[in-house]
Amino acid sequence: MLSDLVVCYLFLGGTGAGLCLVLSVLGLLVPRSCLSTPPGVHLHPSAAYRKLLGSGLVAAFVLLALGIVCLVADLGNAERMILLLVHPAASYLAVGSWALAACLALAAALGLAWLGVGVWNVALVRVVHVVAGLASLVVMVYTGLLLQSLGAVPLWATPWLPALFAASSLSCGIACALALAQITGAASAFGAVLGRLAAVDAAVIVVEAAIVAVFVYAASQAGAPLSNGTELAAARELVAGRNAQLFWGCFVVLGLAVPFALDVVLALRRRPLPGVVLFASACVLVGGFVMRFCVVAAGAHPVLSSMGVM
């Protein structure tokens, strides 16, 4: 079935797209008076915005690029990736590959703009932020749609899977933004903004937890009549199988419950707490990767078992 490289691709692509979306929204919310000093038509970001948006978008570019490397490695060679882009078939992989490439290019352009490299028109930068945000949304959703389109795995054949991947990608993107603000020193200038961002992450985690519950419940209820119990077996594999400890410990507890509690603390305090931010961000990222690994493994295990492979 799917290799570990695909799991890495799903995580890196989703996280990079989530970070790109978060920073695109933040970039659009920057007051026009702060875009150019003195006010003008060309972007002249302050040192604080260079640290928050410039460095963040470079990080998003790196994550997306690593995701593409994993995809190319899984496909076997770069020529197959190029053919996929030049002669795309009507598939989620082709659409997602184009969105991933667009997101990569736009993140690079915005990163250069906010780092002050070159001359950039303020209106153009805002337009690029909008387009980058839309491309990021496509990448976040399509990873789940890619798995959903694989008919041989009933566990993935549900609309809740793309929703789960999108929510997880957004939470991972917020976690990266919060961590990078601490690492680059931008947090001292954006304490209130980052506090509100932590509150948004707490809300996203609640939504993600609800989606996970519905996803597992729907799979356990719909399995028998759809696929002779294969989907039911996959749901049981996810919550009580060989990777159950990873699912409950590293995803549910470490990736959802712990960062939710810490996000609430950060939202209420609204002042820099570097250790708390970095730990909460690490928990979210570990949980995001483990969730994808467990979902992929749970879907593949019952199918391979029914084929006599496992």
Secondary structure as GFF3:
##gff-version 3
##sequence-region A 1 310
A	DSSP	alpha_helix	4	29	.	.	.	ID=ss1
A	DSSP	three_ten_helix	32	34	.	.	.	ID=ss2
A	DSSP	alpha_helix	47	49	.	.	.	ID=ss3
A	DSSP	pi_helix	50	54	.	.	.	ID=ss4
A	DSSP	alpha_helix	55	75	.	.	.	ID=ss5
A	DSSP	alpha_helix	78	86	.	.	.	ID=ss6
A	DSSP	alpha_helix	92	114	.	.	.	ID=ss7
A	DSSP	alpha_helix	122	148	.	.	.	ID=ss8
A	DSSP	three_ten_helix	154	156	.	.	.	ID=ss9
A	DSSP	alpha_helix	160	184	.	.	.	ID=ss10
A	DSSP	three_ten_helix	186	189	.	.	.	ID=ss11
A	DSSP	alpha_helix	191	227	.	.	.	ID=ss12
A	DSSP	alpha_helix	230	240	.	.	.	ID=ss13
A	DSSP	alpha_helix	244	245	.	.	.	ID=ss14
A	DSSP	pi_helix	246	257	.	.	.	ID=ss15
A	DSSP	alpha_helix	258	269	.	.	.	ID=ss16
A	DSSP	alpha_helix	274	306	.	.	.	ID=ss17
###
